Amino acid sequence: MSATKEEIVAFMALEFPQTKCVIESVGDNRSTLSHDIGINELRPGGTVSDQY
């Protein structure tokens, strides 16, 4: 049985309250998350890594 979006959102809020990740969708053994990039995530030169 897979977790629902609501269950994952609740888990993330409990275990990772500092996260900026937003659970966009959940289904069929996959999920889509988003994360707004702020000044604290920038690397030297004002770049953001695109590595997973």
mmCIF entry with sequence, helices, sheets and N, C-alpha, C, O atoms, coordinates in Angstrom:
data_MODEL
# 
_entry.id   MODEL 
# 
_entity.id                         1 
_entity.type                       polymer 
_entity.pdbx_number_of_molecules   1 
# 
_entity_poly.entity_id                      1 
_entity_poly.type                           'polypeptide(L)' 
_entity_poly.nstd_linkage                   no 
_entity_poly.nstd_monomer                   no 
_entity_poly.pdbx_seq_one_letter_code       MSATKEEIVAFMALEFPQTKCVIESVGDNRSTLSHDIGINELRPGGTVSDQY 
_entity_poly.pdbx_seq_one_letter_code_can   MSATKEEIVAFMALEFPQTKCVIESVGDNRSTLSHDIGINELRPGGTVSDQY 
_entity_poly.pdbx_strand_id                 A 
# 
loop_
_entity_poly_seq.entity_id 
_entity_poly_seq.num 
_entity_poly_seq.mon_id 
_entity_poly_seq.hetero 
1 1  MET n 
1 2  SER n 
1 3  ALA n 
1 4  THR n 
1 5  LYS n 
1 6  GLU n 
1 7  GLU n 
1 8  ILE n 
1 9  VAL n 
1 10 ALA n 
1 11 PHE n 
1 12 MET n 
1 13 ALA n 
1 14 LEU n 
1 15 GLU n 
1 16 PHE n 
1 17 PRO n 
1 18 GLN n 
1 19 THR n 
1 20 LYS n 
1 21 CYS n 
1 22 VAL n 
1 23 ILE n 
1 24 GLU n 
1 25 SER n 
1 26 VAL n 
1 27 GLY n 
1 28 ASP n 
1 29 ASN n 
1 30 ARG n 
1 31 SER n 
1 32 THR n 
1 33 LEU n 
1 34 SER n 
1 35 HIS n 
1 36 ASP n 
1 37 ILE n 
1 38 GLY n 
1 39 ILE n 
1 40 ASN n 
1 41 GLU n 
1 42 LEU n 
1 43 ARG n 
1 44 PRO n 
1 45 GLY n 
1 46 GLY n 
1 47 THR n 
1 48 VAL n 
1 49 SER n 
1 50 ASP n 
1 51 GLN n 
1 52 TYR n 
# 
_struct_asym.id          A 
_struct_asym.entity_id   1 
# 
loop_
_struct_conf.conf_type_id 
_struct_conf.id 
_struct_conf.pdbx_PDB_helix_id 
_struct_conf.beg_label_comp_id 
_struct_conf.beg_label_asym_id 
_struct_conf.beg_label_seq_id 
_struct_conf.pdbx_beg_PDB_ins_code 
_struct_conf.end_label_comp_id 
_struct_conf.end_label_asym_id 
_struct_conf.end_label_seq_id 
_struct_conf.pdbx_end_PDB_ins_code 
_struct_conf.beg_auth_comp_id 
_struct_conf.beg_auth_asym_id 
_struct_conf.beg_auth_seq_id 
_struct_conf.end_auth_comp_id 
_struct_conf.end_auth_asym_id 
_struct_conf.end_auth_seq_id 
_struct_conf.pdbx_PDB_helix_class 
_struct_conf.details 
_struct_conf.pdbx_PDB_helix_length 
HELX_P HELX_P1 AA1 LYS A 5  ? GLU A 15 ? LYS A 5  GLU A 15 1 ? 11 
HELX_P HELX_P2 AA2 ILE A 39 ? GLU A 41 ? ILE A 39 GLU A 41 5 ? 3  
# 
_struct_conf_type.id          HELX_P 
_struct_conf_type.criteria    ? 
_struct_conf_type.reference   ? 
# 
_struct_sheet.id               AA1 
_struct_sheet.type             ? 
_struct_sheet.number_strands   2 
_struct_sheet.details          ? 
# 
_struct_sheet_order.sheet_id     AA1 
_struct_sheet_order.range_id_1   1 
_struct_sheet_order.range_id_2   2 
_struct_sheet_order.offset       ? 
_struct_sheet_order.sense        anti-parallel 
# 
loop_
_struct_sheet_range.sheet_id 
_struct_sheet_range.id 
_struct_sheet_range.beg_label_comp_id 
_struct_sheet_range.beg_label_asym_id 
_struct_sheet_range.beg_label_seq_id 
_struct_sheet_range.pdbx_beg_PDB_ins_code 
_struct_sheet_range.end_label_comp_id 
_struct_sheet_range.end_label_asym_id 
_struct_sheet_range.end_label_seq_id 
_struct_sheet_range.pdbx_end_PDB_ins_code 
_struct_sheet_range.beg_auth_comp_id 
_struct_sheet_range.beg_auth_asym_id 
_struct_sheet_range.beg_auth_seq_id 
_struct_sheet_range.end_auth_comp_id 
_struct_sheet_range.end_auth_asym_id 
_struct_sheet_range.end_auth_seq_id 
AA1 1 CYS A 21 ? GLY A 27 ? CYS A 21 GLY A 27 
AA1 2 ARG A 30 ? HIS A 35 ? ARG A 30 HIS A 35 
# 
loop_
_atom_site.group_PDB 
_atom_site.id 
_atom_site.type_symbol 
_atom_site.label_atom_id 
_atom_site.label_alt_id 
_atom_site.label_comp_id 
_atom_site.label_asym_id 
_atom_site.label_entity_id 
_atom_site.label_seq_id 
_atom_site.pdbx_PDB_ins_code 
_atom_site.Cartn_x 
_atom_site.Cartn_y 
_atom_site.Cartn_z 
_atom_site.occupancy 
_atom_site.B_iso_or_equiv 
_atom_site.pdbx_formal_charge 
_atom_site.auth_seq_id 
_atom_site.auth_comp_id 
_atom_site.auth_asym_id 
_atom_site.auth_atom_id 
_atom_site.pdbx_PDB_model_num 
ATOM 1   N N  . MET A 1 1  ? 0.834  -1.181 0.000   1.00 0.00 ? 1  MET A N  1 
ATOM 2   C CA . MET A 1 1  ? 0.000  0.000  0.000   1.00 0.00 ? 1  MET A CA 1 
ATOM 3   C C  . MET A 1 1  ? 0.879  1.245  0.000   1.00 0.00 ? 1  MET A C  1 
ATOM 4   O O  . MET A 1 1  ? 1.796  1.360  0.814   1.00 0.00 ? 1  MET A O  1 
ATOM 5   N N  . SER A 1 2  ? 0.610  2.154  -0.886  1.00 0.00 ? 2  SER A N  1 
ATOM 6   C CA . SER A 1 2  ? 1.400  3.378  -1.012  1.00 0.00 ? 2  SER A CA 1 
ATOM 7   C C  . SER A 1 2  ? 0.860  4.467  -0.101  1.00 0.00 ? 2  SER A C  1 
ATOM 8   O O  . SER A 1 2  ? -0.325 4.491  0.232   1.00 0.00 ? 2  SER A O  1 
ATOM 9   N N  . ALA A 1 3  ? 1.742  5.360  0.291   1.00 0.00 ? 3  ALA A N  1 
ATOM 10  C CA . ALA A 1 3  ? 1.337  6.508  1.102   1.00 0.00 ? 3  ALA A CA 1 
ATOM 11  C C  . ALA A 1 3  ? 0.600  7.522  0.229   1.00 0.00 ? 3  ALA A C  1 
ATOM 12  O O  . ALA A 1 3  ? 0.889  7.664  -0.959  1.00 0.00 ? 3  ALA A O  1 
ATOM 13  N N  . THR A 1 4  ? -0.338 8.209  0.826   1.00 0.00 ? 4  THR A N  1 
ATOM 14  C CA . THR A 1 4  ? -1.067 9.267  0.116   1.00 0.00 ? 4  THR A CA 1 
ATOM 15  C C  . THR A 1 4  ? -0.267 10.566 0.180   1.00 0.00 ? 4  THR A C  1 
ATOM 16  O O  . THR A 1 4  ? 0.671  10.692 0.967   1.00 0.00 ? 4  THR A O  1 
ATOM 17  N N  . LYS A 1 5  ? -0.640 11.502 -0.636  1.00 0.00 ? 5  LYS A N  1 
ATOM 18  C CA . LYS A 1 5  ? 0.004  12.815 -0.605  1.00 0.00 ? 5  LYS A CA 1 
ATOM 19  C C  . LYS A 1 5  ? -0.115 13.424 0.792   1.00 0.00 ? 5  LYS A C  1 
ATOM 20  O O  . LYS A 1 5  ? 0.851  13.985 1.309   1.00 0.00 ? 5  LYS A O  1 
ATOM 21  N N  . GLU A 1 6  ? -1.283 13.316 1.393   1.00 0.00 ? 6  GLU A N  1 
ATOM 22  C CA . GLU A 1 6  ? -1.501 13.887 2.722   1.00 0.00 ? 6  GLU A CA 1 
ATOM 23  C C  . GLU A 1 6  ? -0.601 13.234 3.768   1.00 0.00 ? 6  GLU A C  1 
ATOM 24  O O  . GLU A 1 6  ? -0.092 13.913 4.660   1.00 0.00 ? 6  GLU A O  1 
ATOM 25  N N  . GLU A 1 7  ? -0.402 11.924 3.662   1.00 0.00 ? 7  GLU A N  1 
ATOM 26  C CA . GLU A 1 7  ? 0.474  11.218 4.605   1.00 0.00 ? 7  GLU A CA 1 
ATOM 27  C C  . GLU A 1 7  ? 1.931  11.658 4.429   1.00 0.00 ? 7  GLU A C  1 
ATOM 28  O O  . GLU A 1 7  ? 2.652  11.829 5.412   1.00 0.00 ? 7  GLU A O  1 
ATOM 29  N N  . ILE A 1 8  ? 2.351  11.836 3.204   1.00 0.00 ? 8  ILE A N  1 
ATOM 30  C CA . ILE A 1 8  ? 3.731  12.272 2.951   1.00 0.00 ? 8  ILE A CA 1 
ATOM 31  C C  . ILE A 1 8  ? 3.935  13.699 3.423   1.00 0.00 ? 8  ILE A C  1 
ATOM 32  O O  . ILE A 1 8  ? 4.966  14.016 4.016   1.00 0.00 ? 8  ILE A O  1 
ATOM 33  N N  . VAL A 1 9  ? 2.960  14.568 3.165   1.00 0.00 ? 9  VAL A N  1 
ATOM 34  C CA . VAL A 1 9  ? 3.049  15.956 3.638   1.00 0.00 ? 9  VAL A CA 1 
ATOM 35  C C  . VAL A 1 9  ? 3.159  15.976 5.162   1.00 0.00 ? 9  VAL A C  1 
ATOM 36  O O  . VAL A 1 9  ? 3.976  16.715 5.711   1.00 0.00 ? 9  VAL A O  1 
ATOM 37  N N  . ALA A 1 10 ? 2.343  15.172 5.851   1.00 0.00 ? 10 ALA A N  1 
ATOM 38  C CA . ALA A 1 10 ? 2.383  15.114 7.315   1.00 0.00 ? 10 ALA A CA 1 
ATOM 39  C C  . ALA A 1 10 ? 3.735  14.588 7.803   1.00 0.00 ? 10 ALA A C  1 
ATOM 40  O O  . ALA A 1 10 ? 4.295  15.125 8.758   1.00 0.00 ? 10 ALA A O  1 
ATOM 41  N N  . PHE A 1 11 ? 4.267  13.540 7.154   1.00 0.00 ? 11 PHE A N  1 
ATOM 42  C CA . PHE A 1 11 ? 5.571  12.993 7.515   1.00 0.00 ? 11 PHE A CA 1 
ATOM 43  C C  . PHE A 1 11 ? 6.670  14.041 7.353   1.00 0.00 ? 11 PHE A C  1 
ATOM 44  O O  . PHE A 1 11 ? 7.496  14.224 8.246   1.00 0.00 ? 11 PHE A O  1 
ATOM 45  N N  . MET A 1 12 ? 6.675  14.721 6.219   1.00 0.00 ? 12 MET A N  1 
ATOM 46  C CA . MET A 1 12 ? 7.701  15.743 5.971   1.00 0.00 ? 12 MET A CA 1 
ATOM 47  C C  . MET A 1 12 ? 7.616  16.863 7.005   1.00 0.00 ? 12 MET A C  1 
ATOM 48  O O  . MET A 1 12 ? 8.645  17.340 7.484   1.00 0.00 ? 12 MET A O  1 
ATOM 49  N N  . ALA A 1 13 ? 6.412  17.282 7.348   1.00 0.00 ? 13 ALA A N  1 
ATOM 50  C CA . ALA A 1 13 ? 6.238  18.348 8.337   1.00 0.00 ? 13 ALA A CA 1 
ATOM 51  C C  . ALA A 1 13 ? 6.749  17.923 9.710   1.00 0.00 ? 13 ALA A C  1 
ATOM 52  O O  . ALA A 1 13 ? 7.327  18.730 10.439  1.00 0.00 ? 13 ALA A O  1 
ATOM 53  N N  . LEU A 1 14 ? 6.538  16.668 10.058  1.00 0.00 ? 14 LEU A N  1 
ATOM 54  C CA . LEU A 1 14 ? 6.978  16.155 11.359  1.00 0.00 ? 14 LEU A CA 1 
ATOM 55  C C  . LEU A 1 14 ? 8.478  15.919 11.409  1.00 0.00 ? 14 LEU A C  1 
ATOM 56  O O  . LEU A 1 14 ? 9.141  16.330 12.361  1.00 0.00 ? 14 LEU A O  1 
ATOM 57  N N  . GLU A 1 15 ? 9.014  15.266 10.399  1.00 0.00 ? 15 GLU A N  1 
ATOM 58  C CA . GLU A 1 15 ? 10.419 14.850 10.411  1.00 0.00 ? 15 GLU A CA 1 
ATOM 59  C C  . GLU A 1 15 ? 11.388 15.883 9.839   1.00 0.00 ? 15 GLU A C  1 
ATOM 60  O O  . GLU A 1 15 ? 12.565 15.888 10.199  1.00 0.00 ? 15 GLU A O  1 
ATOM 61  N N  . PHE A 1 16 ? 10.918 16.742 8.968   1.00 0.00 ? 16 PHE A N  1 
ATOM 62  C CA . PHE A 1 16 ? 11.769 17.738 8.318   1.00 0.00 ? 16 PHE A CA 1 
ATOM 63  C C  . PHE A 1 16 ? 11.074 19.105 8.324   1.00 0.00 ? 16 PHE A C  1 
ATOM 64  O O  . PHE A 1 16 ? 10.789 19.648 7.256   1.00 0.00 ? 16 PHE A O  1 
ATOM 65  N N  . PRO A 1 17 ? 10.797 19.667 9.499   1.00 0.00 ? 17 PRO A N  1 
ATOM 66  C CA . PRO A 1 17 ? 10.041 20.920 9.562   1.00 0.00 ? 17 PRO A CA 1 
ATOM 67  C C  . PRO A 1 17 ? 10.743 22.098 8.883   1.00 0.00 ? 17 PRO A C  1 
ATOM 68  O O  . PRO A 1 17 ? 10.101 23.094 8.546   1.00 0.00 ? 17 PRO A O  1 
ATOM 69  N N  . GLN A 1 18 ? 12.041 21.987 8.685   1.00 0.00 ? 18 GLN A N  1 
ATOM 70  C CA . GLN A 1 18 ? 12.793 23.065 8.061   1.00 0.00 ? 18 GLN A CA 1 
ATOM 71  C C  . GLN A 1 18 ? 12.742 23.031 6.528   1.00 0.00 ? 18 GLN A C  1 
ATOM 72  O O  . GLN A 1 18 ? 13.192 23.979 5.885   1.00 0.00 ? 18 GLN A O  1 
ATOM 73  N N  . THR A 1 19 ? 12.211 21.974 5.939   1.00 0.00 ? 19 THR A N  1 
ATOM 74  C CA . THR A 1 19 ? 12.252 21.820 4.490   1.00 0.00 ? 19 THR A CA 1 
ATOM 75  C C  . THR A 1 19 ? 11.417 22.864 3.769   1.00 0.00 ? 19 THR A C  1 
ATOM 76  O O  . THR A 1 19 ? 10.386 23.319 4.265   1.00 0.00 ? 19 THR A O  1 
ATOM 77  N N  . LYS A 1 20 ? 11.883 23.225 2.598   1.00 0.00 ? 20 LYS A N  1 
ATOM 78  C CA . LYS A 1 20 ? 11.138 24.130 1.729   1.00 0.00 ? 20 LYS A CA 1 
ATOM 79  C C  . LYS A 1 20 ? 10.472 23.346 0.603   1.00 0.00 ? 20 LYS A C  1 
ATOM 80  O O  . LYS A 1 20 ? 9.837  23.928 -0.277  1.00 0.00 ? 20 LYS A O  1 
ATOM 81  N N  . CYS A 1 21 ? 10.618 22.032 0.635   1.00 0.00 ? 21 CYS A N  1 
ATOM 82  C CA . CYS A 1 21 ? 10.034 21.200 -0.414  1.00 0.00 ? 21 CYS A CA 1 
ATOM 83  C C  . CYS A 1 21 ? 8.516  21.194 -0.310  1.00 0.00 ? 21 CYS A C  1 
ATOM 84  O O  . CYS A 1 21 ? 7.949  21.167 0.782   1.00 0.00 ? 21 CYS A O  1 
ATOM 85  N N  . VAL A 1 22 ? 7.877  21.220 -1.469  1.00 0.00 ? 22 VAL A N  1 
ATOM 86  C CA . VAL A 1 22 ? 6.425  21.135 -1.560  1.00 0.00 ? 22 VAL A CA 1 
ATOM 87  C C  . VAL A 1 22 ? 6.098  19.870 -2.335  1.00 0.00 ? 22 VAL A C  1 
ATOM 88  O O  . VAL A 1 22 ? 6.597  19.671 -3.442  1.00 0.00 ? 22 VAL A O  1 
ATOM 89  N N  . ILE A 1 23 ? 5.265  19.016 -1.761  1.00 0.00 ? 23 ILE A N  1 
ATOM 90  C CA . ILE A 1 23 ? 4.827  17.803 -2.445  1.00 0.00 ? 23 ILE A CA 1 
ATOM 91  C C  . ILE A 1 23 ? 3.738  18.220 -3.429  1.00 0.00 ? 23 ILE A C  1 
ATOM 92  O O  . ILE A 1 23 ? 2.652  18.637 -3.027  1.00 0.00 ? 23 ILE A O  1 
ATOM 93  N N  . GLU A 1 24 ? 4.037  18.104 -4.705  1.00 0.00 ? 24 GLU A N  1 
ATOM 94  C CA . GLU A 1 24 ? 3.083  18.518 -5.732  1.00 0.00 ? 24 GLU A CA 1 
ATOM 95  C C  . GLU A 1 24 ? 2.101  17.406 -6.075  1.00 0.00 ? 24 GLU A C  1 
ATOM 96  O O  . GLU A 1 24 ? 0.901  17.653 -6.192  1.00 0.00 ? 24 GLU A O  1 
ATOM 97  N N  . SER A 1 25 ? 2.601  16.182 -6.238  1.00 0.00 ? 25 SER A N  1 
ATOM 98  C CA . SER A 1 25 ? 1.731  15.060 -6.579  1.00 0.00 ? 25 SER A CA 1 
ATOM 99  C C  . SER A 1 25 ? 2.377  13.753 -6.150  1.00 0.00 ? 25 SER A C  1 
ATOM 100 O O  . SER A 1 25 ? 3.597  13.659 -6.015  1.00 0.00 ? 25 SER A O  1 
ATOM 101 N N  . VAL A 1 26 ? 1.532  12.740 -5.939  1.00 0.00 ? 26 VAL A N  1 
ATOM 102 C CA . VAL A 1 26 ? 1.977  11.415 -5.520  1.00 0.00 ? 26 VAL A CA 1 
ATOM 103 C C  . VAL A 1 26 ? 1.126  10.392 -6.256  1.00 0.00 ? 26 VAL A C  1 
ATOM 104 O O  . VAL A 1 26 ? -0.092 10.542 -6.357  1.00 0.00 ? 26 VAL A O  1 
ATOM 105 N N  . GLY A 1 27 ? 1.776  9.347  -6.771  1.00 0.00 ? 27 GLY A N  1 
ATOM 106 C CA . GLY A 1 27 ? 1.018  8.272  -7.400  1.00 0.00 ? 27 GLY A CA 1 
ATOM 107 C C  . GLY A 1 27 ? 1.911  7.271  -8.093  1.00 0.00 ? 27 GLY A C  1 
ATOM 108 O O  . GLY A 1 27 ? 3.014  7.613  -8.520  1.00 0.00 ? 27 GLY A O  1 
ATOM 109 N N  . ASP A 1 28 ? 1.449  6.029  -8.212  1.00 0.00 ? 28 ASP A N  1 
ATOM 110 C CA . ASP A 1 28 ? 2.140  4.954  -8.928  1.00 0.00 ? 28 ASP A CA 1 
ATOM 111 C C  . ASP A 1 28 ? 3.643  4.903  -8.652  1.00 0.00 ? 28 ASP A C  1 
ATOM 112 O O  . ASP A 1 28 ? 4.451  4.939  -9.580  1.00 0.00 ? 28 ASP A O  1 
ATOM 113 N N  . ASN A 1 29 ? 4.011  4.819  -7.379  1.00 0.00 ? 29 ASN A N  1 
ATOM 114 C CA . ASN A 1 29 ? 5.421  4.697  -6.967  1.00 0.00 ? 29 ASN A CA 1 
ATOM 115 C C  . ASN A 1 29 ? 6.281  5.865  -7.417  1.00 0.00 ? 29 ASN A C  1 
ATOM 116 O O  . ASN A 1 29 ? 7.467  5.690  -7.696  1.00 0.00 ? 29 ASN A O  1 
ATOM 117 N N  . ARG A 1 30 ? 5.706  7.036  -7.490  1.00 0.00 ? 30 ARG A N  1 
ATOM 118 C CA . ARG A 1 30 ? 6.479  8.231  -7.844  1.00 0.00 ? 30 ARG A CA 1 
ATOM 119 C C  . ARG A 1 30 ? 5.863  9.447  -7.175  1.00 0.00 ? 30 ARG A C  1 
ATOM 120 O O  . ARG A 1 30 ? 4.725  9.408  -6.707  1.00 0.00 ? 30 ARG A O  1 
ATOM 121 N N  . SER A 1 31 ? 6.622  10.512 -7.137  1.00 0.00 ? 31 SER A N  1 
ATOM 122 C CA . SER A 1 31 ? 6.103  11.770 -6.602  1.00 0.00 ? 31 SER A CA 1 
ATOM 123 C C  . SER A 1 31 ? 6.807  12.919 -7.308  1.00 0.00 ? 31 SER A C  1 
ATOM 124 O O  . SER A 1 31 ? 7.881  12.757 -7.886  1.00 0.00 ? 31 SER A O  1 
ATOM 125 N N  . THR A 1 32 ? 6.180  14.066 -7.246  1.00 0.00 ? 32 THR A N  1 
ATOM 126 C CA . THR A 1 32 ? 6.760  15.288 -7.787  1.00 0.00 ? 32 THR A CA 1 
ATOM 127 C C  . THR A 1 32 ? 6.838  16.295 -6.652  1.00 0.00 ? 32 THR A C  1 
ATOM 128 O O  . THR A 1 32 ? 5.843  16.587 -5.988  1.00 0.00 ? 32 THR A O  1 
ATOM 129 N N  . LEU A 1 33 ? 8.042  16.820 -6.442  1.00 0.00 ? 33 LEU A N  1 
ATOM 130 C CA . LEU A 1 33 ? 8.273  17.824 -5.418  1.00 0.00 ? 33 LEU A CA 1 
ATOM 131 C C  . LEU A 1 33 ? 8.804  19.084 -6.079  1.00 0.00 ? 33 LEU A C  1 
ATOM 132 O O  . LEU A 1 33 ? 9.408  19.029 -7.150  1.00 0.00 ? 33 LEU A O  1 
ATOM 133 N N  . SER A 1 34 ? 8.577  20.214 -5.435  1.00 0.00 ? 34 SER A N  1 
ATOM 134 C CA . SER A 1 34 ? 9.187  21.461 -5.899  1.00 0.00 ? 34 SER A CA 1 
ATOM 135 C C  . SER A 1 34 ? 9.912  22.093 -4.719  1.00 0.00 ? 34 SER A C  1 
ATOM 136 O O  . SER A 1 34 ? 9.612  21.819 -3.558  1.00 0.00 ? 34 SER A O  1 
ATOM 137 N N  . HIS A 1 35 ? 10.860 22.933 -5.046  1.00 0.00 ? 35 HIS A N  1 
ATOM 138 C CA . HIS A 1 35 ? 11.652 23.623 -4.025  1.00 0.00 ? 35 HIS A CA 1 
ATOM 139 C C  . HIS A 1 35 ? 12.055 24.973 -4.604  1.00 0.00 ? 35 HIS A C  1 
ATOM 140 O O  . HIS A 1 35 ? 12.847 25.045 -5.543  1.00 0.00 ? 35 HIS A O  1 
ATOM 141 N N  . ASP A 1 36 ? 11.506 26.039 -4.037  1.00 0.00 ? 36 ASP A N  1 
ATOM 142 C CA . ASP A 1 36 ? 11.894 27.373 -4.491  1.00 0.00 ? 36 ASP A CA 1 
ATOM 143 C C  . ASP A 1 36 ? 13.332 27.651 -4.072  1.00 0.00 ? 36 ASP A C  1 
ATOM 144 O O  . ASP A 1 36 ? 13.707 27.442 -2.918  1.00 0.00 ? 36 ASP A O  1 
ATOM 145 N N  . ILE A 1 37 ? 14.115 28.117 -5.006  1.00 0.00 ? 37 ILE A N  1 
ATOM 146 C CA . ILE A 1 37 ? 15.525 28.411 -4.746  1.00 0.00 ? 37 ILE A CA 1 
ATOM 147 C C  . ILE A 1 37 ? 15.666 29.840 -4.251  1.00 0.00 ? 37 ILE A C  1 
ATOM 148 O O  . ILE A 1 37 ? 15.186 30.786 -4.876  1.00 0.00 ? 37 ILE A O  1 
ATOM 149 N N  . GLY A 1 38 ? 16.328 29.971 -3.125  1.00 0.00 ? 38 GLY A N  1 
ATOM 150 C CA . GLY A 1 38 ? 16.580 31.287 -2.549  1.00 0.00 ? 38 GLY A CA 1 
ATOM 151 C C  . GLY A 1 38 ? 18.066 31.598 -2.522  1.00 0.00 ? 38 GLY A C  1 
ATOM 152 O O  . GLY A 1 38 ? 18.883 30.807 -2.994  1.00 0.00 ? 38 GLY A O  1 
ATOM 153 N N  . ILE A 1 39 ? 18.401 32.710 -1.989  1.00 0.00 ? 39 ILE A N  1 
ATOM 154 C CA . ILE A 1 39 ? 19.790 33.185 -1.940  1.00 0.00 ? 39 ILE A CA 1 
ATOM 155 C C  . ILE A 1 39 ? 20.692 32.182 -1.206  1.00 0.00 ? 39 ILE A C  1 
ATOM 156 O O  . ILE A 1 39 ? 21.871 32.062 -1.539  1.00 0.00 ? 39 ILE A O  1 
ATOM 157 N N  . ASN A 1 40 ? 20.162 31.474 -0.229  1.00 0.00 ? 40 ASN A N  1 
ATOM 158 C CA . ASN A 1 40 ? 20.966 30.520 0.547   1.00 0.00 ? 40 ASN A CA 1 
ATOM 159 C C  . ASN A 1 40 ? 21.363 29.282 -0.238  1.00 0.00 ? 40 ASN A C  1 
ATOM 160 O O  . ASN A 1 40 ? 22.299 28.585 0.154   1.00 0.00 ? 40 ASN A O  1 
ATOM 161 N N  . GLU A 1 41 ? 20.676 28.990 -1.337  1.00 0.00 ? 41 GLU A N  1 
ATOM 162 C CA . GLU A 1 41 ? 21.006 27.820 -2.153  1.00 0.00 ? 41 GLU A CA 1 
ATOM 163 C C  . GLU A 1 41 ? 21.993 28.142 -3.279  1.00 0.00 ? 41 GLU A C  1 
ATOM 164 O O  . GLU A 1 41 ? 22.473 27.232 -3.956  1.00 0.00 ? 41 GLU A O  1 
ATOM 165 N N  . LEU A 1 42 ? 22.294 29.401 -3.480  1.00 0.00 ? 42 LEU A N  1 
ATOM 166 C CA . LEU A 1 42 ? 23.185 29.775 -4.574  1.00 0.00 ? 42 LEU A CA 1 
ATOM 167 C C  . LEU A 1 42 ? 24.620 29.369 -4.291  1.00 0.00 ? 42 LEU A C  1 
ATOM 168 O O  . LEU A 1 42 ? 25.101 29.454 -3.161  1.00 0.00 ? 42 LEU A O  1 
ATOM 169 N N  . ARG A 1 43 ? 25.287 28.929 -5.339  1.00 0.00 ? 43 ARG A N  1 
ATOM 170 C CA . ARG A 1 43 ? 26.691 28.579 -5.273  1.00 0.00 ? 43 ARG A CA 1 
ATOM 171 C C  . ARG A 1 43 ? 27.509 29.783 -5.726  1.00 0.00 ? 43 ARG A C  1 
ATOM 172 O O  . ARG A 1 43 ? 26.945 30.760 -6.219  1.00 0.00 ? 43 ARG A O  1 
ATOM 173 N N  . PRO A 1 44 ? 28.831 29.728 -5.565  1.00 0.00 ? 44 PRO A N  1 
ATOM 174 C CA . PRO A 1 44 ? 29.668 30.831 -6.054  1.00 0.00 ? 44 PRO A CA 1 
ATOM 175 C C  . PRO A 1 44 ? 29.367 31.128 -7.522  1.00 0.00 ? 44 PRO A C  1 
ATOM 176 O O  . PRO A 1 44 ? 29.237 30.215 -8.337  1.00 0.00 ? 44 PRO A O  1 
ATOM 177 N N  . GLY A 1 45 ? 29.262 32.390 -7.841  1.00 0.00 ? 45 GLY A N  1 
ATOM 178 C CA . GLY A 1 45 ? 28.947 32.810 -9.195  1.00 0.00 ? 45 GLY A CA 1 
ATOM 179 C C  . GLY A 1 45 ? 27.438 32.924 -9.428  1.00 0.00 ? 45 GLY A C  1 
ATOM 180 O O  . GLY A 1 45 ? 27.000 33.218 -10.540 1.00 0.00 ? 45 GLY A O  1 
ATOM 181 N N  . GLY A 1 46 ? 26.640 32.688 -8.369  1.00 0.00 ? 46 GLY A N  1 
ATOM 182 C CA . GLY A 1 46 ? 25.196 32.826 -8.482  1.00 0.00 ? 46 GLY A CA 1 
ATOM 183 C C  . GLY A 1 46 ? 24.532 31.685 -9.231  1.00 0.00 ? 46 GLY A C  1 
ATOM 184 O O  . GLY A 1 46 ? 23.461 31.872 -9.809  1.00 0.00 ? 46 GLY A O  1 
ATOM 185 N N  . THR A 1 47 ? 25.146 30.499 -9.233  1.00 0.00 ? 47 THR A N  1 
ATOM 186 C CA . THR A 1 47 ? 24.588 29.358 -9.934  1.00 0.00 ? 47 THR A CA 1 
ATOM 187 C C  . THR A 1 47 ? 23.919 28.397 -8.961  1.00 0.00 ? 47 THR A C  1 
ATOM 188 O O  . THR A 1 47 ? 24.155 28.445 -7.754  1.00 0.00 ? 47 THR A O  1 
ATOM 189 N N  . VAL A 1 48 ? 23.083 27.525 -9.510  1.00 0.00 ? 48 VAL A N  1 
ATOM 190 C CA . VAL A 1 48 ? 22.435 26.474 -8.729  1.00 0.00 ? 48 VAL A CA 1 
ATOM 191 C C  . VAL A 1 48 ? 22.763 25.155 -9.405  1.00 0.00 ? 48 VAL A C  1 
ATOM 192 O O  . VAL A 1 48 ? 22.641 25.025 -10.623 1.00 0.00 ? 48 VAL A O  1 
ATOM 193 N N  . SER A 1 49 ? 23.185 24.171 -8.603  1.00 0.00 ? 49 SER A N  1 
ATOM 194 C CA . SER A 1 49 ? 23.511 22.867 -9.164  1.00 0.00 ? 49 SER A CA 1 
ATOM 195 C C  . SER A 1 49 ? 22.261 22.195 -9.692  1.00 0.00 ? 49 SER A C  1 
ATOM 196 O O  . SER A 1 49 ? 21.202 22.257 -9.067  1.00 0.00 ? 49 SER A O  1 
ATOM 197 N N  . ASP A 1 50 ? 22.386 21.548 -10.850 1.00 0.00 ? 50 ASP A N  1 
ATOM 198 C CA . ASP A 1 50 ? 21.256 20.810 -11.410 1.00 0.00 ? 50 ASP A CA 1 
ATOM 199 C C  . ASP A 1 50 ? 21.436 19.299 -11.228 1.00 0.00 ? 50 ASP A C  1 
ATOM 200 O O  . ASP A 1 50 ? 20.748 18.506 -11.870 1.00 0.00 ? 50 ASP A O  1 
ATOM 201 N N  . GLN A 1 51 ? 22.354 18.913 -10.358 1.00 0.00 ? 51 GLN A N  1 
ATOM 202 C CA . GLN A 1 51 ? 22.587 17.495 -10.073 1.00 0.00 ? 51 GLN A CA 1 
ATOM 203 C C  . GLN A 1 51 ? 21.553 16.996 -9.085  1.00 0.00 ? 51 GLN A C  1 
ATOM 204 O O  . GLN A 1 51 ? 21.134 17.737 -8.195  1.00 0.00 ? 51 GLN A O  1 
ATOM 205 N N  . TYR A 1 52 ? 21.141 15.763 -9.230  1.00 0.00 ? 52 TYR A N  1 
ATOM 206 C CA . TYR A 1 52 ? 20.149 15.187 -8.311  1.00 0.00 ? 52 TYR A CA 1 
ATOM 207 C C  . TYR A 1 52 ? 20.818 14.708 -7.075  1.00 0.00 ? 52 TYR A C  1 
ATOM 208 O O  . TYR A 1 52 ? 20.156 14.190 -6.177  1.00 0.00 ? 52 TYR A O  1 
# 
